[in-house]
Structures are given as structure tokens and as C-alpha cells.
Amino acid sequence: MADRVERDGLQVAAELAEFVEARALPGSGVEPEAFWSAFSALLHDLAPKNAALLEKREAVQGKIDAWHVARRDEPHDPDAYKAFLEEIGYLVPEGPDFSIETSKIDPEIAHVAGPQLVVPITNARFALNAANARWGSLYDAFYGTDAMGSLPTPGGYDRGRGARVVARARVFLDDTFPIVGASHADVRRYHVEKGALLIDDKPLADPAQFAGHSGRAKAPDAILLVNNGLHVELVFDRAHPIGARDQAGLADVRMEAAVSAIMDCEDSVACVDAEDKVQAYSNWLGLMRGDLEETFEKGGAQMTRRLAGDKAFVAPDGAEMTVKGRALMLVRNVGHLMTNPAILLRDGSEAFEGLMDAMITTLIAKHDLAREGGNSVSGSVYVVKPKMHGPEEVAFSDEIFTRVEAALGLERYTVKLGIMDEERRTSVNLKECIRAAKHRVAFINTGFLDRTGDEIHTSMEAGPFSRKDFIKRKGWITAYENQNVDIGLECGLRGRAQIGKGMWAKPDAMAEMIEQKIEHPRAGANCAWVPSPTAATLHALHYHKVNVAAVQEKLEQGGRRAYVTALLDIPLAAYRRWTREQVIREVENNAQGILGYVVRWIDHGVGCSKVPDLNGVGLMEDRATCRISAQHIANWLHQGVVTEADVGEVFRRMAEVVDHQNAADPAYRPMAPGFNGIAYAAALDLVLKGRNQPSGYTEPVLHARRLEWKAA
């Protein structure tokens, strides 16, 4: 039992109270007594409403289950199904057209299209890397990955590969910043005369692409170019090994890459108690104050990571200018579901964690609002809110932040809201969800994994679902992705908010990402998630090829491409002539991913992992991937496609596979041959108890088992 202190009717874990009072409050302009009084009122006043919304989720789900059970032997009738969902209030009437009224938006949200990172806030090194991923070396990204079709050979520097990297970068420059009558491959000199960039005395085809320089005009240290709102920095250094061999002295091409980054308190972390929450909040505080540091060992040397500074240049008109050196940081709070033992209410119940995050992460963000040159230049705080089910729950989030702003002395609507369009009741009511927070909305996005996990749970009684690879080919996915963009544009998000797309899940497959992820900006998304700073640098290439603002403007003229009926097309198996081998292989793929992720979550407190699949391909796994895999097996188990004995046998075999994959890790605890550890039990719980988990979420099982592990 953690030590607790009483604060205005709250029993607060001592370490959390100490963090708030000694670190978060000083310098915020909020007195401790006023903070705890307002926080206690917030938690006690809004807890009943939070609980009622969760009860409504369960009640609605029960009605949907009963509807499917009653019609189990009948052909699915889409019209009758839609009418039923309207009758029970799952589908709400769509109101008249409107535009969001969000104000004081930073350029990275409103105007600059580019990659977006999502990173666990509990890992200070990762968080700093993400914040500093605003700029990345194109040379390094090409050289160190398979982006050019092969991986570098181990050992020393490969000059041949280096030459190919330089040539590939010159092709990008020719495509993006063409020179009148010349190629960047042949250039010997870049210089500035009378505010214009000359390249071997020839101008750029579009002189407006020259944004500035640093150093002497006749021999610059750097040239700053801009295209589609994104910058590229040409770095010259003849003392550098690459610059010394380059005819123009070009030592690097640095891309403006991750223009925004989500510091995640949710899916990518494993926060179950006050100790974990303090770690998350401490790192967020360091980012908002600008003083977060992390020292670590790399290659036998001690290194310290800090936030990067801004970049200084001379503009074409001769004025001094700066360009931001860090990504604009958003913070993702947890959803409405979970509670946390870090704070107990008067009746002894745990506080809702989403309410905790809202108050404390916003308090911490006040440190940024009070300083020059910080995160937001417009005086806003950006909170991404996941796992909301429908307009009522979005309206509740709006109410929460209105209360938080009043408590902390902030102007109303200082907090901007990101709506994760990942639950079906939000997807089918997206316009009304946006309306419910029209003064705050700064971000919407899609997420195939959570959206499919919710689809499976919602339609658990409708029948067996297709295999996962076939679910991706169903028409509802395209309808979901298109509608998200179309409704966002219809509600006035262009030039005012981000419309995002989901994660690239293969962090080592950069050539494949370069080939495929260009579809996200082509679809009208002005941000899309990437798994690393290097991936952000490479994904930035796509935003130079595609003018997202122009794509969005064109899409606005075409109207919606999908409507609710298409989104309600349940991806059930059309033909169930699966062989026994196909069925078991599907369960193996799901089980291996679950086990590989859960064992690190429970035993190591790692909320996001690169887990090798059965073919050895590293995949990013988080609670969203775990949710879809667990719900898929739970559906097949409930529908009789597999038996509990089948599942148990597969899990034991896959546990041995995961043990083998982690054999080189001295901190790893094997699951076999006993299969009696807490992590193994948690993984099995997610499937065997999956049908009864609220909305199919993994958090209740994972939190309970992690707390059990910590207690042991």
C-alpha cells in the first residue's frame, strides 16, 4: 500500500503529491490550496458522469449483442441494422453544416503538412529524440536503412554506398528545387547575391523557394530552402569527410521532418500507479520547461540528450530569422475508461485517470505558456483524447477542459483537442463529434487497429470475422479512411487543424514505407504517424512531392465519398472454407504478437515494443495491436471456429517461440516450460476473457496483472 496524504478530501499517493507541490506548481501561478480544492471538486463532480457514460457503453453493447443473437439464422439486413442503431441512440441525427471555430493555432497544426511521431512519455530519451526529430539528416536516413534497396554492410564506412546516398539526395534536390538549366549533381558553388540564391550563377526555377542562409553570403555555412511549407537545409563544410569529397562542399541535406510529436501517456506506456504517473508527468514537465535531459551510454561513451535549439538564418531581405528546432509537442491523455490508484476519492474509489491527466498535464503545460521560445508560439495546449465513443463523450471531454481551464486560470479554449477517430460510435457520428468540441478541435485521425478491434467487439455476436489480412481488404476500411478526411474538410479543418493517418508498423522496412506511405498525403492527410525520427526524415520526402493543401482543396469540391451505411458493413467471413492449417496459422500469428508484447508490458513495464513476428519481421506493437489480435481470437473462440483447447495449445507453442526470440536478453523471464507466470496468464486472459472486456480493451487485464507483478 502506497503512503498517502490527505488533500481536500482526496487520498493522494505521497510521491504524486510531492511532485505536484514541489515541482509542477512552483512557477505555474497556481497556489497549492487552490489547486487541490479545484482538483478535488473536478474529480468528485465529474466521476458520476464519467461512470454513467461507461455504463451507457455497456448498455448499448448489450442491445447490439441481443439484436444479432435474435437474428443469428437470418441474412444480415443493412437497412434494418441501421434503423435499429438509430432507434437505440447509437447513431445520432446529423445536424446542419458548420465550421470549427478553433483559434490561436500553431502553424504546425494549421498550415504545415508533415510527419508526426508518437512516443512513450515515460522514456525521456525517446521523448527528447522525438522532440528533436524536427530536423533529420537525409544522408544518414538513406545510408543507415534499406531506403535505397539494401542495408549497409557491417563495419566501417562504405564509400561506394556513401556516393550513392549523395547521388540520391541530389535527385531529390533536382526534383524539388530545380535550377534553371542545370542540375544539383553538377553544381560547384552555392552563394547569395542581393538576397537571391545563385547556384553556379544560375537561379532556382522558383526563386521564392530560397528562404535564407547562415554564414557569409559568398560562402554560406547553410542554405535554407522551402517547398510546400517544409524546409530543407543544405549544410556546407569542407572540413567534414563528406563535404571534403563533394565538389560543392555539401556535407549534408537536413530535412524538416517531424513537425509535430505526440508525447503519449496512453497506448505506448505502461502506467498503472503513482510511481509510473510521476515518471510520465516529470518528463512532460521537463519538456514544457525546456530543461529535460537524459544521460546514457552509447558505444562506450557517456552522452547527454537535451532539447535542440532553434536555427538562426538571414532571410532574403537581410533580416534575422529563426526556424523552430523542435517538433510541436502534443500530449495524449488516457481515455475515459480507466481509474488509477494514485488518487482515491472520499468514498475510497480510485480516481478516473483521464481526469487526472487532464488536470495535471494542463497544469504542467502552463510552464510552456509562460516562457518565450517554447513549444507553442500561439499560447495553446494540445491534448489528444483517445477512445471516445460518440458525441456525448466528446462533449464530456470539452466539459472537462473547461473546468480545468477555470481551475488553472487559463483563458477558455486554451486547450485544443485531438479526436482519435478509432471507435465505431465515433466514426459513424464523426460530424457530430467534431461539433461537440468545435471550439477546441485541432486534430482528427484514423487508426485501423483500434477501429477494427472495436468493430470486432461491437459485432461479436454477428458471426465469425474474416482473417485479419482479409479484413484490411474489406470496403468499410476505405470508406472509414475517406469519410474521416471528407468530414474533416466539410467541418472546416483545412487551414485550422490536422487530419491524420495511422502508423507505419514496420520500423525497419523503409524502402517499403517510401513506396507506400505517400498514399497518406495523397489522401489529403496533413500528418501521418511514423515509428522513428529516421522514418520521419524519409516520410518528409512525400510532403515535398505532394502539396497536401492543394489535395484538400480539390477534395472539398467533390463532397463525401462514403456514408454511414458503408461504415456499418461488418467484415464477417464471407466464406468459411478454411483448412485446419489456415485456422491454426491465424491463431498463431495473433497469439505470438500478443505474447511478445504482453511479456514486456507485464515484466518490464514497456508499453510499446518492436516485436518480431513469426517470420522475424519487426513490428511495432502497442495496446491497439494487442486489442485487435485478442479480440480476433476471442471472436473465433466465441463463434466456434476454434476451441479453448486449440487456443491453449497454440499459446504454449507460441510462448516457446517468444522465449527463443528473447533468449539473448538477460532480463527476460521465459514463459516455458511452466506457463505459470503473470505475463503468460495476462496474455491468455486477454483472449479467454476478451468477450467480456469493456469495448474489448486490454487495459483492465494489463493494469491488474502489472500491479500484481509489481506487488510480487
N, C-alpha and C positions, 0 to 999 in steps of 0.2 A: 504494500500500500504506500503510495507516494505521500510525502509530507505535504500538508495543505495549510493554507492560510485563509482566513475569512476576509472577504472584500465585498461589502454591501450586499449581503445575502448570498454571495457566491462562495463556494469552497474551491479555491484555486490552487493547483499544484504549485508548490513553493518556487520551483525553478522558473515556471512561467510568470508568476507574479514578480519575481526578481528581475527577469528580462524586461518586462513591461515597464517597471518602475525605475530601474537603474539605467536602461539602455534606450528603450523605444520612446518613452515620454519626454525625457530631457531634450530640449531644443525643438519640441513639436508645438509648443504654445498651449498645450493641454495640461491642466493640473491633475495629479493622481486622483484626488477625491471626485472631481468632475468626471474623469474617465470611468472609474469603477461604477459610479452611480448610473451613468448613461449606459454602460455596457450591461450592467445587471438588468436595467429596465428593458433593454433590447432583447436580451436572452429570455427573460421571463415573459415579456409581452408577446413575442413572436413565436415562441416554441409551440403553443397550441395551434397556431395557424399552419406552421410547418408540419406538425404531426397530422393535421386534418388533410393537407394536400397529399401526404403519403398514403393516408387511409383511402383517399379517393382513387389513387393509382390502383390499389388492390381491389377496390370495389368495381372499378371499370374493367380490370383484367378478369375478375370473376364472371362478369356478364359476357365478355367476349368468349371466354372458355365455354360457358354454358351454351352460347349460340352455336359454336362449332360442334359441340358434343351432340346437340339436338339434331344437327343436320349431317351427321357423320356419313350416312349412307346416301346422301343426295349430292348431285352435281353442284359445284360452287356457283352461286348466283351473285355476280359482282354488284348488280344494281340493288339487290336485296341487302347485301352486306353493307353497302354504302348507306342505305337508308337506315339500317339498324344502328350504325355508328353515329349518325346524326341524331337518332332518337335518344341515345344514351348520353349525348353530350360529348362524345369523343371527337366528333367532327363539329366544329362550330361554324355558324354562318360567316361568310367572308364579307367584310364591310366595304365601303367606298374607297376609291384610290386616295392615297396620301403620300407625302414625302416625309422622311425622318427630319427632325429638327435639331439634330446634334450640332453643337457649336464648339469652338475652341479645340479643333482637331489638329494634331501634328501632321506635317507633310507626309511622313512615312505611312500614315493611315489613309490620308485623303488623296494623295497625288502620286506617290512613288510606288510603282509596282516592282516587286522583287521577292526573293526567297524569305521564308520565315522559319526560324529554328524553334524547337520546343525542347526544353532541357530541365532535368530534375533540379529544383532549387536547393535540395539538401546536399548537393555536391558542388562545393564552392569553385573547384577548378573547372568543372563543366560549365557552370553558370558564367564564370569570367570568360571562358573561351567563346561562349555563345554571344555574350555582350560585345566582345572584341571581334566577332566574325563579321562586323560591318564591312571590313576590308580583308581580302584574301588574295594570295599570290596565285595567279593563273599558271605561272611556270611550275610552282610546287604541285598544284592540283593536277596538271597534266602529267608531270613526271612521276608522282607517287601513287597514281591509281591506274586502273585499266582504261582510262578515258580515251587513250589512243589505240586501244585494242589489245594491249598486253600489259603485264605488270613488270616493274623494273626488276632486274636480276639482283639478288642479294649481294652485298659487298660494297665496293667503292662506287664513285660517280661514273656513270656511263656517258661518255661524251657524245657518242652517237645518238643515244636517246635524248640527251640534252639538246642536240642540234634539231632533232625532230620536234621537240617541245617549242623551241624558238620559232621554227617554221610554222607550226600550227597556230601559235599566238599571232604571228604576222598575218596569217589568213584571216583570223578574227578581226584584226585591225583593218584590213582591206575591206572586209565585208561591212564593217560597222562605221568606220571613219575613213572613207575613201579619199584619196588625194587626187587632185586634178592632174591627169596624165602621168601618174607614177604609182608605184607600189611601196608599201612599208617594207617589203623584203629588200628593196634596193637602196633605201634611204641611208645617208651617211651623217645627216645633221638635222636636228630639230632646234629651232630658235624662234624668238618672239621679236617682232619689229612693229612699233607703233600700235601695240595692242592686238596684233594679228599673229597667228601661228603660221610659220613658214617651214616647210619640210623640203630640204634641198631647194629652197627658194620657191617652192610651189605651195599653193594654199590647199586647205581641205576643200572638198567638193561642197561642203556645207560649213562655212566659216563659223557659224553660230555654235558648232559643236566644241569649239575651243572655250574652256571655262576658266582657265587660269594657269599660273606656273609658280614655281618656287625657285629660289636661287637667282643667278644672273640671267637676264633676258637672252643674251647672246649664247650662253651655255647653261641652260636650266638644269637644276637638280631633278626636277619633275615637271611634267606637263599634265594638266588635268583636262580631260575630255568628258563630254556628257552626251548621252543618247537615250531617248525615251525616259528622261528623268534620272537615269542611273549614271554614276560617274565611273570613269576608268582613269587610273593614274599610271603614266609612263615614268618609270624611275631610271635615272641615268647615273651610272657610277663606273668609271673606267678602272677603279681600283678593285671592283668586285670581280670574282673569277669569270662570271658570265659576261658582265659588261666589258671586261678587258678583251674578250674574244669577239665582241659584237662590233660591227663596223660603225654603228651609231652610238655605241656605249650604253645601249639599252640593257639594264641589269634585271629588270622585272616589269611585268604588267600586272598591276594590282587592281582587282575588281571591287567595286562597291557591291557587296553581296547580301548578307543577311541584314536587310534594312530594319527588320523587327524581330524580336525574340520573345517567346512566351516562357517566363520563369514559372515552372509548374509546381504547384502544391498538390496536384491531384494524381492523374493516372501513372505518371512516371516515378512517383515516390512511394515509400512505404512508411507513412507517418501514422502511428497508432496510439501515441500517448504524448505527454507533455515534453519528454526528452526529445522526441522526434520533431514536434511542432516548434520547439525553441530553436532547433538546428535550422529548420526551414525559415523561420522568421528572422533569425540572426543574419543569414545570408542575404535575404531580401533587404534588411536594414543596411547592410554593407553596400549593396548595390545602389540603394536610394541615397545614401550619404556620400557615395563615391569612394569609400575607403576600404572596400573589401579586398583582402589579399589572401593568397594561398601559396604556401611554400611546399615544394615536393621535390623528390629526387628523380632525375631523368638522365640516363646514360652515365650514372655515377657522379653527377653534379647536382648541386642544390640550385633550384630555380624558384623564383617568386613570380607569381602571376598577379597583375593589377589591371584595373580598367585602363583602356587606351585613352589617350588624349585626342582632342580634335586636331585636324590637319589645317595648316595655315598656307594660304596661297595669295598671289597677287592677281586680281581679276583683270580681264582685258582692258578695262578703263583705268587701270592703275591703282584701284582701291584695294586695301587689305580685305581679305575674306577668309572665313573658316568653313570647313566642311566637317560634319559630325564624324567622330571616330568610333562611335559605338552604335549598336543597334538600339532602336527604340524598344524599351522593355515593357511588356505587359505581364501581369501576374494572373495565373489561373488558380482561382479558388476551387474548393471542392463543391460538389453538388448539394442538393437538399437532403440527401438520404442519411448520411452517417452522423453519428454522435461521437464524442471523444471524451475520455475520462480525465482530460487535463482540467476541466472545469465541471463542477457539479452544481445544479440548481438547488433552490431551497428545499425541494422535495426529495433531494438525493439523486435525481436523474442526471444523466450526462447531458452536457450542452450540445446543441447541434453544431457540428464542425463548420458548416457553411457560414453560420452566423459569426463564429469565432474568426474565421478567415476574413470575412467582410470588414469587421471592426479593426482587427489588428493589422492586416496588410494595408488598409487605407491609412490608418494612423502612421505607419512606417513611411508611406509614400509622401506624407506631409514634409518629411525631411528633404525630399527632392524638390517639392514645390517652393521651398524656402531658399533655394540656392540658385546661383547663376550657373549656366553651362551644364545643367544636369540632364536628366532623362527627357522630360517633356518641356519643349520650348513654349507650349501653348497653355501650360498650367493645368493639365489634365492628368487623371489617373486611369489606367486602362486595366479593367478586370475582365477576364474571360470566365464565363459561367457555364459549366458543362451540365449535361444530364438533366435538363429541364424538360418536363412533359407538358407541352401546350401553353397557351396564353396566360392562364391563371398563374402558372409557376414563374413565367417571365415577369408578370406584374408583381408577384411577390418579391422577386429579386430587385425590381425597381423600388418597391417599398422599403426593403432592407437598406439599400444605399441612400435613400432619402433620410432615413433615421440615422444612419452612420454619419452622413454629412452634417446634419444638425448637431449631432453629439460632438463632432470634432471641429466645429466652427468653419466648415467649408461651404462655399457657395453651392447652391443646389445644381446638380448635374455636373459637378466636377468629375465624378466617377463616371467613366464611359463603360459600356457593357458590350462584351463579346458573346454572341449567342451561338452555341455549338448546335448545329442542326444535325443531331445524331440520334434522336429518339423519334419514333414514328409519329407520336402525337404532336410533336413539334413540326415535323416535315409536312404533315397534311394540313397543318394550320399555320404555316410559316408567316404568311402576311399578317395575321392577327397577333402572332408572337412578336413580330417587329413593331407593330402598332403599340403593343403593351409597354414598350420601352423606347418610344420614338424619339425621346429627348436624349437618350443615352447610347443608342446602338452605334457602335463603331466597327463592328466585325460580325460576320456570319461565315460559317464554313460547313463543309460536308465531311463526314467520316464514315467510310464504308464499313469498318469493322464494328464499331458500336452500333451503327444503324442496323446492320444485319443481325447482331446479337439481340437487339430489341425486337426486330422483326420475328426472329425465331421464338423468343419468349412470348410475345404477344399472340402469335399464331400457333402455339404449342399443340393445341387440340385439333388444328385443321388437317394434320396429316404429316407424313414424313417429308422433310425438306430434301432438296437436291443435294448432291455432293457440293462442297464449298467452291470448287473451281467452276462448277456449272451455275451456282448462284450468281457468280460475277457476270455471267453471260445473259442473265435474265433482263427483260426490258425495263423493269422497275428501277434498276440501278441508273441507267441512262436518264430516265425520267426524273429521278431524285436529283441527280447532278445538274441537269438542265434547269429544273424548276428553282433550285437554290439560287442560281445566277439570275434567272429571269425575274423572280420575285424581288430579289435584292435590288436589281436595277429599277424595277417597277416602283419600288418604295424609296427611290431617290438616293441609293447608296453611292452611285458614281460621283467621284469627287468629294466624298464625305466619309466613306467607310471602306473597310476591307471586305472583299468577297473571296474566301479562301478555299483551297482544296487540300486533300489529305496527304499523309506521309508517304515518302518513298521508303519502302521497308527493307531494301537490300543495301546496307551501307557500303558494301564492298563492290557492288556492281554499278560503277559509274558510267561505263560505256552504255549500258542498257538504260540508265537513267537519262543520259543525254539524248538518247534516241526517243524515249517515250514521254518524259515529263514535260516536254514542250507543249503537249496537249493541254496542260493546265492553263497557261496564259492564252492559248488559242481558244479555250473555252470561255474566256472572259474573267478569269480569276486574277486578281491583282496581288495575291500572295498564295504560296503553297508551301507545305511543310517539307523540310529536308532533315536528314538524320545527323548531319555533322557540318562544321564550318567548311570543310573541303567540298562537300556536296553543295553547300550554298554558293560557293565560288563558281562551281560548274553550272549550277542551275541558273545563275545570273546571266549566262550566255543566252538563255531562252528569252529573257526580257529585253535583250538588245535586238533579237530577231523579231519579236512580236511587240507591237505597240498596243498594250492592253487597253488603254483609254479609247483608242480607235475601235478596237473589237467591241468594247462595251457600248460605245455609241451606236455601232451598227446593230448590235443585238437589241438595243432599246427600240429600234424601229420595227423589229419583227414580231414583238409580242411573245407571249408564253409558248413554249414548245411542249409543255406537259402539264397535265392537270391531275387532280386528286385520284381519279379512277386508276390512272396508270401507276400511281404510287401504292395503291392498295392491291396490286397484283401479287399475291402471296407466292414466293418462289418454291412451291412444293415440287416434289419429284413427279415429272410427267410420266415417266416410265420407270418401273421398279424392277427391271430385269437385271439386277446387279448380281454378279457372281459372288460367291462367298469371299473370294480373294479381294474383290473390289471393296466390299463392305469392310473387311478387316483392315485393309490398307488405309481406308479413310479414317477409321478409328485410330489407327497407329499414328497417322500424321497429326491428328488433333491431340492425342494423348502425349506424344513426345514433346510437342510445343508447350502444352500445359505443364508437364513435369519440369522441363528445362527452365521455364520461367518461375514457377512456384517455388522450387527448391532454393533459388537465390532470394526470392522475396521473403520467405519464412526464415531461412537460416542466416542470411546475410543482410536483410533489410534493404535489398536492392530492388527498386521499383520499376526499372527499365533495363533490359538486358539484350545484348546481341546473342541470340541462341541459335546454334547450328541446327538445321532441320535434318531429316533422315538422309538427305543427300549431301550433308555437310555445308550447305549454303547458309551463311549467317543471316538471320532475320531479326529485325527489331521487334521485341516482344514487350508489351505492356498490358495493362488490365483490359484494354479493348480487344487485343488479340486473344487474350485468355477467355474473355467473355464469349466471343463467337465460337471458339473451339469447344468450350464447356457446354454451351447451350446446344451446339450441334449434336454432340454425343447424347446429351440429355433428351433431345427430341427423338433421336433414333431409338434410344432405350425405351422411352415412353410409348413410342409407336410400334414397338416390337421388331424393329429391324435388327437389333442386337439384344442380347440378354445381359443381365448383370454379371453372369459368369464370363461371358465374352469380354466385357469391359475390364473385369478384374485380371483376366489372363493377359490382355494387351497391356494394361498398366504395369504389371510386373515385368514384362519383357522390355517395355519402353523405359522403365526405371533403370534397368541394367544398361541400356543404350546411353541414357543421360549420364549415368555413373562413369561410363567409359569416356564420354566426351569431356568430362570434368576431371579425369584422372590426374592431370598434371597440376591441379590446383591443391596446394597443401591444406587450405582451409575448408575444402569441400568434404561434406559428410555423406558417404554413399548411402543410398536408399536400400539397395540389395545387400545381403540376401534376406534381411529381416523384414523389410517392408513395414516397419512399425514406428517409423519416425514421424514427427509432427508434420514435416513438409509433405511427405507422401500421403498422409491422412488428409491434409488440406487439399491436395490435388484431386484426390478421389472424391472428397466432399463436393467439390465444385461440379462434378458430374452427377453423382448419385443423389445429391440434394439440389441439383440445378433447377429442376422444375419448380421448386418451392422458394427459390431465392427471389427477393423483390426485384422485379423487372429483369431478372437474370443476372443481376450484378454480382461481381466477385468479391466486393469489399467486405460484406459481412463475414464470410468464411475466412478470408485472408487476414482481416484485422483480429478476429478471435484467435486464430491459430498463431499469429505472430505474437500476440500478447501472451499466449500460452508458452511459446518458445522463450520469450524474454523472462517470464516468471520462473521457468525451469533452469 
